[in-house]
Amino acid sequence: MELKPGFVVTLEVVRQASFGFFLSDGNIDVLLHQREAKEGVQVGDNVEVYLYHDHQGRLSATMEEPLLKVGEIAWLEAVSVRTGHGVFFHNGIARDLFLSMDELPYDRERWPQPGDKLPLSLTWDKKGRLMARIVRGEPIEKMAKPAPAEMLKEEVGGYAYHFLDEGVRLFTDEGYIAFLHQDEMNSEPRYGEYVQGRVIFVREDGKLNVTARPLRSERQQEDSERIYAYLVERGGSMPYWDKTPPEDIKARFQMSKAAFKRALGKLMKENKIEQRDGWTYAKEQS
């Protein structure tokens, strides 16, 4: 068997040095550094090790247990971002696993940040270097379990792992697959970002549709507070009212016209505002 990074193999300890041990399959020597070896290792032993490339590109070994091996899928945590190159993930050993920018969107703002998690498998580049690959589709569906109907209206949280034209798929803490439509987002998540939401539909196949937006009553409260704060900042008046074009409302307040009108209605009911000639005015509060 060819010795390649990512595999767990059994090799013989053929000699010892001040900094560790050299292992061999009879053809190739591999370094097992002292800090990567367990106590009691001696020349002549056969030891099970995980192979990887060290920082100098040399094939090396560790007796530590990796989180991800060849042929497996694991949710790994991002630990650092290398701008212009990609993202490193912790794989349970001293050497972090690299995910190339080729696997990530052009927009760097959507790259994983430390603490984010993605489902990864192992592959190699043209030079034989070990790399990560994002896993999507059927393999994740096989990992998931169907959600019961009782999940409707429940709060869930999960990691964004698969981006589609109309939204993103999440893998929840419970092991369910959830879809977050772009209309139900507060903002577009990063790859691997942990997103919390509320279940708004349970499909027959056990997948969930979720929203990250608050309940309408909560959203209406937030919208009305934002509009009133804007009014106060402008000295108590603004050139927006319930007949303002939707595109102008969207550009100024980042909300739909329907949400804007509901928020205005709430403020008028609370006697905080009035509308005249295309403008909205804050009323003096006693």
JORA-V440010 format. One record per backbone hydrogen bond with DSSP energy under -1.0 kcal/mol. CO is the residue of the C=O (numbers start at 1). NH is the residue of the N-H. If there is no record, write none. Layout:
BEGIN
co->[CO;CO]
nh->[NH;NH]
END
This chain:
BEGIN
co->[4;6;7;9;11;12;13;15;19;20;21;22;22;23;24;28;30;31;32;33;34;36;38;42;45;47;49;50;51;52;54;58;59;60;62;69;74;76;77;78;80;82;82;85;86;87;88;88;89;91;97;98;99;100;101;107;108;110;113;116;118;119;120;121;123;125;129;131;133;137;138;139;140;148;149;151;154;156;157;158;159;160;162;166;167;168;169;169;170;171;172;175;176;177;178;179;180;181;182;184;190;192;193;195;197;198;199;201;203;206;207;208;209;209;211;215;216;217;218;219;220;221;222;223;224;225;226;227;228;229;230;231;232;236;238;241;245;246;247;248;249;250;256;257;258;259;260;261;262;263;264;265;266;267;268;272;274;276;279;280;281]
nh->[7;70;51;49;47;24;44;22;34;17;32;14;15;30;12;25;23;61;21;36;37;63;41;45;13;11;9;62;6;60;57;54;31;52;50;72;120;118;90;115;88;85;86;101;82;99;79;80;97;67;89;132;87;103;104;110;111;191;116;78;76;135;74;133;131;128;125;123;121;141;142;143;144;151;152;154;199;197;173;195;171;192;169;182;164;180;161;162;178;159;175;145;172;208;170;210;168;184;185;212;193;117;160;158;156;211;153;209;206;147;203;179;200;201;198;219;220;221;222;223;224;225;226;227;228;229;230;231;232;233;234;236;235;282;280;244;249;250;251;252;253;254;260;261;262;263;264;265;266;267;268;269;270;272;271;283;281;279;276;238;274]
END
